[in-house]
């Protein structure tokens, strides 16, 4: 919990990305799906979460709904459940799945992801969760729709082809 990006990770990685990227991501969705680890690392963002929309955090432990400012945090038992609930409440807007390689992989595997945005820093950390991982044996085809370079990171965006 004290080093969510690993030993020395905070010196080379910037969680959340460039300000324009954060503004773009947080301006689009109607709901967010996150993993419990991200929720715990930031203590649910205390009373000042960056989201002003519902957040569904995936966990195996029951937890009461928590409201912080304009954000409601609901902890749910699985990614598919989180996506279904997020879509139902998003009012036709996109659902952003972020904060955890595990959540991204779990959403990609059953075909719950339409678009994939990646934030690439110029560093090989030497460990940690790989994205994506454990996707099964069938390849998932991607079509690049955008490539943005913003020093020092690169931000490709892909449409998931079915």
Phi, psi and omega per residue, in radians:
X1 nan -0.518 -3.131
X2 -1.364 -0.380 -3.138
X3 -2.330 1.285 -3.051
X4 -1.113 -0.352 3.108
X5 -1.832 0.266 3.116
X6 1.462 3.041 3.139
X7 -1.107 2.062 3.138
X8 1.378 -0.054 -3.100
X9 -1.092 -0.643 -3.133
X10 -1.146 -0.373 3.136
X11 -1.382 -0.367 -3.077
X12 -2.073 -0.320 3.139
X13 -2.021 2.465 3.118
X14 -1.984 1.759 -3.134
X15 -0.996 2.391 3.096
X16 1.651 -0.398 3.087
X17 1.408 -2.925 -3.123
X18 -1.190 2.667 -3.115
X19 -0.956 -0.699 3.132
X20 -1.100 -0.604 -3.125
X21 -1.213 -0.744 3.115
X22 -1.085 -0.786 3.121
X23 -1.045 -0.749 -3.134
X24 -1.138 -0.828 -3.103
X25 -1.141 -0.791 -3.075
X26 -1.330 -0.277 3.137
X27 -1.522 -0.261 -3.040
X28 -1.604 -0.793 -2.932
X29 -1.420 2.859 3.015
X30 -1.776 -0.192 3.116
X31 -2.841 2.836 -3.108
X32 -2.231 2.444 2.981
X33 -1.958 2.197 -3.109
X34 -2.297 2.951 3.047
X35 -1.668 2.818 -3.088
X36 -1.112 -0.592 -3.129
X37 -1.076 -0.804 3.118
X38 -1.073 -0.763 3.115
X39 -1.007 -0.794 -3.109
X40 -1.223 -0.657 -3.115
X41 -1.061 -0.585 -3.100
X42 -1.842 0.203 3.139
X43 0.921 0.714 -3.125
X44 1.127 0.322 -3.115
X45 1.127 0.370 -3.139
X46 0.849 -2.284 -3.106
X47 -1.695 0.048 -3.108
X48 -2.192 0.943 -3.127
X49 -1.147 2.630 -3.130
X50 -1.286 -0.292 -3.114
X51 -1.560 2.506 2.995
X52 -2.092 0.807 -3.096
X53 -2.661 2.953 3.114
X54 -1.139 2.452 3.065
X55 -2.107 2.265 3.095
X56 -1.944 1.927 -3.119
X57 -1.731 2.272 -3.076
X58 -1.480 2.223 -3.124
X59 -2.679 2.835 3.056
X60 -1.726 -0.088 -3.102
X61 -1.899 2.257 3.099
X62 -1.081 2.554 -3.099
X63 -2.722 2.453 3.140
X64 -1.210 2.699 3.044
X65 -1.085 2.427 3.134
X66 -2.196 2.384 3.110
X67 -1.949 2.258 3.083
X68 -2.320 1.866 -3.081
X69 1.099 -2.209 -3.140
X70 -1.603 0.166 -3.067
X71 -1.922 2.312 3.030
X72 -1.896 2.188 3.108
X73 -1.803 2.089 3.091
X74 -2.054 2.146 3.117
X75 -1.643 2.187 -3.029
X76 -2.177 2.794 -2.988
X77 -1.422 -0.028 -3.136
X78 -2.974 2.808 -3.091
X79 -1.102 -0.793 -3.118
X80 -1.079 -0.723 3.082
X81 -1.085 -0.754 3.141
X82 -1.074 -0.773 -3.123
X83 -1.146 -0.764 3.130
X84 -1.044 -0.828 -3.132
X85 -1.164 -0.684 3.137
X86 -1.130 -0.758 3.117
X87 -1.100 -0.680 -3.117
X88 -1.118 -0.563 -3.071
X89 -1.713 -0.199 -3.039
X90 -1.301 -0.164 3.086
X91 1.090 0.681 3.120
X92 1.473 -0.130 3.084
X93 -1.420 2.954 3.094
X94 -1.152 2.745 2.990
X95 -1.941 2.199 -3.129
X96 -1.696 2.135 3.062
X97 -1.813 1.995 -3.089
X98 -2.579 2.976 3.073
X99 1.323 1.043 3.032
X100 2.530 2.093 3.102
X101 -1.094 -0.588 -3.135
X102 -1.121 -0.790 3.132
X103 -1.094 -0.758 3.134
X104 -1.057 -0.815 3.130
X105 -1.112 -0.743 3.129
X106 -1.136 -0.523 3.110
X107 -1.422 -0.590 3.114
X108 -1.186 -0.757 -3.054
X109 -0.923 -0.891 -3.114
X110 -1.525 0.148 3.095
X111 1.446 0.511 -3.122
X112 -1.554 -0.073 -3.080
X113 -1.867 2.248 3.083
X114 -1.708 -0.523 -3.064
X115 -2.511 2.510 -3.101
X116 -2.196 2.068 3.056
X117 -1.901 2.304 -3.087
X118 -2.159 2.418 3.090
X119 -1.878 1.937 -3.067
X120 -1.923 2.079 3.062
X121 -1.660 2.612 -3.138
X122 -1.408 1.124 3.122
X123 -2.691 2.499 3.017
X124 -1.853 1.843 -2.962
X125 -1.198 -0.334 3.103
X126 1.512 0.000 3.121
X127 -3.121 -3.066 3.121
X128 1.752 -3.061 -3.111
X129 -1.341 2.403 3.097
X130 -1.635 2.500 3.088
X131 -2.103 2.275 -0.320
X132 -1.455 2.810 -3.115
X133 -2.367 2.649 3.075
X134 0.942 1.010 -3.122
X135 -1.678 0.081 -3.112
X136 1.607 -2.883 -3.039
X137 -1.736 -0.278 -3.141
X138 -1.533 2.315 3.122
X139 -1.176 2.604 3.045
X140 -1.881 2.015 -3.087
X141 -1.451 2.397 3.133
X142 -2.122 2.560 3.059
X143 -2.131 2.054 -3.100
X144 -1.200 2.252 3.125
X145 -1.943 -0.279 -3.141
X146 -2.845 2.593 3.038
X147 -2.449 2.014 -3.126
X148 -2.061 2.246 3.059
X149 -1.887 2.175 3.119
X150 -2.397 1.938 -3.028
X151 -0.825 2.218 0.018
X152 -1.713 -0.006 -2.991
X153 -1.607 2.866 3.054
X154 -2.124 2.452 -3.041
X155 -2.227 1.526 3.033
X156 -1.437 2.604 3.052
X157 -2.213 2.372 -3.082
X158 -2.250 2.516 2.934
X159 -1.573 2.345 3.094
X160 -1.458 2.094 -3.124
X161 -1.594 2.360 -3.127
X162 -1.888 nan nan
